[in-house]
Amino acid sequence: MINTGDLRRGLSILLDNGLWTVLEFQHIKMGRGSAQVRLKLRNLRTGTIVERTFQAGERFQRAVLQRRPVQFLYASGELYHFMDTETYDQSALGADLVGPAKNYLKDGMTVELLMHDDEPLGIDLPPSVELRVTYTEPGIKGDTATGSTKPATLETGMTVQVPLFVKTDDVIRVDTRTDSYLERV
C-alpha cells in the first residue's frame, strides 16, 4: 500500500477497479481542516486523464507493471508487430495501445512493452530517438542568428521544427516526451 506522501510522478496505482498512472500531484494545506492531495491521473487502459482530490493519509494499492524489451518488426494497417527479445515471441498491438509512439517507431528499434497481469498496456520509448530527415526546405545562408526554425519531415512521417542549418538526409535526435528537436547527430 502507498500513502499519499509516497506518491510520485510515473507511479502506477489501482483505483476504482482501474489501472492509473500519476501524471502530476500537489499537496494542498488549507487554513482549516486536513491537508489534501490533488492528483492528475491517466488511465493506462483507456488513456483518459482525470483530476481527483484525496485526503492526506489515504492509501492506494500499488500496481506492478512488467517491462519487457521488445523489438519493433513492422506495421500492417492498424496493427504494430513486436518481438520479445528474450523469448522471441511475437505479439501485435493495436494503434490505440501504441498511441503517439507510432511517430517514432522504425524497423528494428528496441522499446519496452508495458504489461499488467500478462495484459499489454502500451509501449515505453527511450527519452530520445535518432531519425533521418527525409525532406526540409533549404536554409538561407546567413540567416542563422535569428534562432528561426523550419518544418522537417522525418523518416517515420512525423514533422518537427528544426533550426535552419538542418538539411535533408541529416540525422537528428528528437525528444520523445516533447516531440522537439534536440541536436544534429
C-alpha positions, 0 to 999 in steps of 0.5 A: 500500500502507498500513502499519499506522501509516497506518491510520485510522478510515473507511479502506477496505482489501482483505483476504482477497479482501474489501472492509473498512472500519476501524471502530476500531484500537489499537496494542498494545506488549507487554513482549516481542516486536513491537508489534501492531495490533488492528483492528475491521473491517466488511465493506462487502459483507456488513456483518459486523464482525470483530476481527483482530490484525496485526503492526506493519509489515504492509501492506494494499492500499488500496481506492478507493471512488467517491462519487457524489451521488445523489438519493433518488426513492422506495421500492417494497417492498424496493427504494430508487430513486436518481438520479445527479445528474450523469448522471441515471441511475437505479439501485435498491438493495436494503434490505440495501445501504441498511441503517439509512439507510432511517430517514432517507431522504425524497423528494428528499434528496441522499446519496452512493452508495458504489461499488467497481469500478462495484459499489454498496456502500451509501449515505453520509448527511450527519452530520445530517438535518432531519425533521418530527415527525409525532406526540409526546405533549404536554409538561407545562408546567413540567416542563422542568428535569428534562432528561426526554425523550419518544418522537417519531415522525418523518416517515420512521417512525423514533422518537427521544427528544426533550426535552419542549418538542418538539411535533408538526409541529416540525422537528428535526435528528437525528444520523445516526451516533447516531440522537439528537436534536440541536436544534429547527430 
